[in-house]
Amino acid sequence: MTAEQRRQEILTLLEQTDTPLSAAALAHRFSVSRQIIVGDIALLRAGGLDIAATPRGYLLPRPTPGLTR
């Protein structure tokens, strides 16, 4: 798996979950270090994605119905 494929898979996982995904769990899943995942998230953010970092992991913010910014 290439780095670009891994980043695409990370994005897909983030889109499919409502709970935070930790860097450690993603690192285990892709058999890379946690620091590689942190770098991948940084690159995805630099590409314009709004990925939130929480104490429990990363997630994509979801709009709340009825509320606007």
C-alpha positions as CSV (number, residue, x, y, z in Angstrom):
1,M,0.0,0.0,0.0
2,T,1.3,3.4,-0.9
3,A,1.2,6.4,1.4
4,E,-1.5,8.0,-0.8
5,Q,-3.6,4.9,-0.6
6,R,-3.2,4.8,3.2
7,R,-4.3,8.4,3.5
8,Q,-7.3,7.7,1.3
9,E,-8.2,4.7,3.5
10,I,-7.8,6.9,6.6
11,L,-10.2,9.4,5.1
12,T,-12.7,6.6,4.3
13,L,-12.6,5.3,7.8
14,L,-13.1,8.8,9.2
15,E,-16.1,9.3,6.9
16,Q,-17.7,6.0,8.1
17,T,-17.5,6.5,11.8
18,D,-19.1,8.8,14.3
19,T,-16.5,8.0,17.0
20,P,-12.9,9.3,17.2
21,L,-10.2,7.1,15.7
22,S,-6.9,7.1,17.6
23,A,-3.6,7.4,15.9
24,A,-2.5,4.3,17.7
25,A,-5.5,2.3,16.4
26,L,-4.9,3.5,12.9
27,A,-1.2,2.8,13.1
28,H,-2.0,-0.8,14.2
29,R,-4.4,-1.2,11.4
30,F,-2.0,-0.1,8.7
31,S,1.2,-1.6,10.3
32,V,3.0,1.8,10.5
33,S,4.1,3.9,13.4
34,R,1.8,6.3,15.2
35,Q,4.0,9.2,14.0
36,I,3.3,8.2,10.3
37,I,-0.4,8.5,11.0
38,V,0.1,11.9,12.6
39,G,1.9,13.0,9.5
40,D,-0.8,11.6,7.3
41,I,-3.4,13.5,9.2
42,A,-1.3,16.7,8.8
43,L,-1.1,16.2,5.1
44,L,-4.8,15.6,4.8
45,R,-5.5,18.8,6.8
46,A,-3.0,20.7,4.6
47,G,-5.0,19.4,1.6
48,G,-8.1,21.2,3.0
49,L,-9.9,18.6,5.1
50,D,-11.4,19.6,8.4
51,I,-10.2,16.8,10.6
52,A,-10.7,17.5,14.3
53,A,-8.2,16.2,16.9
54,T,-9.8,15.2,20.2
55,P,-8.2,13.6,23.3
56,R,-9.7,10.3,22.0
57,G,-8.6,10.6,18.4
58,Y,-9.4,12.1,15.1
59,L,-12.8,12.7,13.5
60,L,-14.6,14.6,10.8
61,P,-17.0,17.1,12.3
62,R,-20.6,16.5,11.3
63,P,-23.1,19.3,10.8
64,T,-25.8,19.4,13.4
65,P,-29.3,19.5,11.7
66,G,-31.0,22.8,12.4
67,L,-27.8,24.7,13.3
68,T,-25.8,26.9,11.1
69,R,-22.5,28.6,11.5
